[in-house]
Amino acid sequence: MSDLPGRRPPPLPDKSPTLRDQIDNLAHLGRLVAQIWRTSRFLTAASIGLRIIAALQPVAVLYAAKLIVDEVVRLSAVTPPGPGILDWFEAGLLNSVIGFLLLELALVLANDLISRATGLVDSILSELHSNQVSVELMQHAARLDLQHFESAEYQDRLERARRQAAGRNALLSQIFGQAQDIITVMTLAAGLFIYAPWLILLLPLSFIPSVWGESRFNSLAYMLSRWRTPERRELEYLRHIGASAETAKEVKLFGLGDYLVTRFKGLAHQIFLENRRVAILRAGWGAAFAAIASLAYYAAYAFIVWRTITGVFSLGDLAFLSGSFLRLNGLFQKILLGFTQIAGQSMYLDDLFSFFEIEPTVLPPPAPAAFPVPIRSGIVFDNVGFKYPETDHWVVRNLSFTLPAGETLALVGENGAGKTTIVKLLTRLYDPSEGRITIDGVDLRQMAPADIHAHVGVIFQDFIRYSFSARDNIGVGRIEAREDQDRIDTAAEQSLAKGVIARLPKGYDQQLGRLFKQGRDLSGGEWQKVAIARAYMRDAELIILDEPTAALDAKAEAEVFARFKGLAIGKTAVIISHRFSTVRMADRILVLDNGAILEAGTHEQLVALKGRYAELFELQAAGYR
Ligand SMILES: Nc1ncnc2c1ncn2[C@@H]1O[C@H](COP(=O)(O)OP(=O)(O)OP(=O)(O)O)[C@@H](O)[C@H]1O
């Protein structure tokens, strides 16, 4: 499923998962229980132990009640020893009945304690489990490729998995509760079987219709929710742009508030109508099936009453059997519905676990080559071609050029020419679809992506504005050195961020961004200086600045690049900029057009060539005259 334009969902999905699919989904329960066990062995064991004790309680209470009734019936036939209760006591006639009453009281009190303790253990366990799932999700997402994050299908899967991380906690209690109910049913059924074996046959009559109905509606609800993931993501997105700090300026000035609300309402209403239809169907059929269950119960009850009247059963037996049957009937339904609900929930688990099955494709080779330090000869693009996954369009094709070690290369070209894509290929965020990229003769595919990233300092045009302190905003450039104040100082100095930080009330400790209280927002250019410092935190062999200076004023950009040139001596560097004042400083310039090289050379050579570069340069220079 993907976000295809013009996609029209059917009113209700008609094909439910097959029985086989449902059984396969049940296998996910094993993974879930293993995950819960990993979360806390002690709490999992405690929850199971408490439930086993609780499971035996109903039959014990019913049996105590039977003993009380039978004793009362016996005592009512005895000649009273005297007029007062004391006479009964003294005669020792009340000993048994008092013992039975105390037994029942103790059982009821114990049950209350146990169920509270189970609730407590489950709620703690479920919070721990939900944290555990979130951590595992984040860890797994961090392993995946950039291509996954740039695909709508992946975003849908991640969104579904994320919902499951928080939403499946009830399942934990449900699975354990189910096991508890099964034990209770077995003990009650054993009692019932001893008195009236064929009564048990009446039970399935009452629950089979409900089970069928539940399983059908569970599937429907799941299919709807799955089908609607893109719309739900759109709702989330609309909610975000309608009310967030980054978007407030533009939304206000363009007067988009009402438009966003209307769009949100329309989409939310469609989803509401579908959900309401399923809810109404479910409630209607549920009521009908519950009536069938009650009929079965009363048929059995009438039979037990008749047997008691005819003297086959005692009054105590009547109390025990009708109590057992009532509970069994309820429990049987609960268990079977529980199974279908668990099966229904396990469909959602598929959303969670199938996310964990997505594997990265840009992988280190079995015996990776080390990134050359220093780079001696240079970087070579050898007939490189690249298409983004699931697209047919060659973004770059037949691209061959050499970037000699220690030189600065500038990439110039119109929007969409493929400049950022070249950076993604150079940093092995993607592998080329054809051709190869080598550093000192070694194919990038022979190196581990993490090793490449450790030796490259890149700042993209859409760098992150972290809502962290100024220090951490620079420190994240080299996370292991985030406490190294000298290094951070030097990086800030080199990127001109030092001046920005000096003006902050709390200096390096100043919280940046508007997300948190006491946060200080920076101007676009100030943010860029902070971001560029991140690239300087690394001992990078290769420095890449992908248009991160667009918001800098002309003076600051000239200064940033003068420093960049100074620092890049001996380092290989790539810069992407639309400003020719910056580009001209590069040792070599590539002019790209539609993913191919149109012109290449130094600034002077390209101006002399009087081609596209000279034309664009003139155009920009004329703007300043
Ligand atoms: N993740 C993606 N999936 C599919 N196509 C993409 C993806 N990213 C970029 N493209 C397409 O690849 C082409 C080149 O994009 P790229 O970002 O490399 O251009 P650019 O030269 O850096 O442009 P700009 O100057 O606007 O930053 C564009 O046509 C763009 O639509």
The ligand as an SDF file (V2000), in Angstrom:
LIG
                    3D

 31 33  0  0  0  0  0  0  0  0999 V2000
   14.2060   10.4650   -1.9850 N   0  0  0  0  0  0  0  0  0  0  0  0
   13.9250   10.7430   -3.2580 C   0  0  0  0  0  0  0  0  0  0  0  0
   13.1330    9.8960   -3.9590 N   0  0  0  0  0  0  0  0  0  0  0  0
   12.8560   10.1580   -5.2540 C   0  0  0  0  0  0  0  0  0  0  0  0
   13.3350   11.1950   -5.9430 N   0  0  0  0  0  0  0  0  0  0  0  0
   14.1300   12.0710   -5.3060 C   0  0  0  0  0  0  0  0  0  0  0  0
   14.4760   11.8860   -3.9290 C   0  0  0  0  0  0  0  0  0  0  0  0
   15.2900   12.9060   -3.5620 N   0  0  0  0  0  0  0  0  0  0  0  0
   15.4450   13.6850   -4.6560 C   0  0  0  0  0  0  0  0  0  0  0  0
   14.7710   13.1880   -5.7220 N   0  0  0  0  0  0  0  0  0  0  0  0
   14.7350   13.7380   -7.0780 C   0  0  0  0  0  0  0  0  0  0  0  0
   16.0540   13.7360   -7.5830 O   0  0  0  0  0  0  0  0  0  0  0  0
   16.3230   14.8980   -8.3160 C   0  0  0  0  0  0  0  0  0  0  0  0
   17.6260   15.5330   -7.8430 C   0  0  0  0  0  0  0  0  0  0  0  0
   17.4370   15.9900   -6.5160 O   0  0  0  0  0  0  0  0  0  0  0  0
   18.6300   16.6560   -5.6870 P   0  0  0  0  0  0  0  0  0  0  0  0
   18.1000   16.8900   -4.3090 O   0  0  0  0  0  0  0  0  0  0  0  0
   19.8410   15.8490   -5.8310 O   0  0  0  0  0  0  0  0  0  0  0  0
   18.8070   18.0380   -6.4500 O   0  0  0  0  0  0  0  0  0  0  0  0
   19.7390   19.2880   -6.1040 P   0  0  0  0  0  0  0  0  0  0  0  0
   20.5710   19.5440   -7.3170 O   0  0  0  0  0  0  0  0  0  0  0  0
   20.4430   19.1140   -4.8230 O   0  0  0  0  0  0  0  0  0  0  0  0
   18.6520   20.4520   -6.0140 O   0  0  0  0  0  0  0  0  0  0  0  0
   18.5950   21.8110   -5.1160 P   0  0  0  0  0  0  0  0  0  0  0  0
   19.5150   22.8130   -5.7480 O   0  0  0  0  0  0  0  0  0  0  0  0
   17.1540   22.2240   -5.2760 O   0  0  0  0  0  0  0  0  0  0  0  0
   18.9490   21.4310   -3.7430 O   0  0  0  0  0  0  0  0  0  0  0  0
   15.1120   15.7930   -8.1860 C   0  0  0  0  0  0  0  0  0  0  0  0
   14.3900   15.7240   -9.4040 O   0  0  0  0  0  0  0  0  0  0  0  0
   14.3080   15.1880   -7.0700 C   0  0  0  0  0  0  0  0  0  0  0  0
   12.9390   15.2860   -7.3560 O   0  0  0  0  0  0  0  0  0  0  0  0
  1  2  1  0
  2  3  1  0
  2  7  2  0
  3  4  2  0
  4  5  1  0
  5  6  2  0
  6  7  1  0
  6 10  1  0
  7  8  1  0
  8  9  2  0
  9 10  1  0
 10 11  1  0
 11 12  1  0
 11 30  1  0
 12 13  1  0
 13 14  1  0
 13 28  1  0
 14 15  1  0
 15 16  1  0
 16 17  2  0
 16 18  1  0
 16 19  1  0
 19 20  1  0
 20 21  2  0
 20 22  1  0
 20 23  1  0
 23 24  1  0
 24 25  2  0
 24 26  1  0
 24 27  1  0
 28 29  1  0
 28 30  1  0
 30 31  1  0
M  END
$$$$
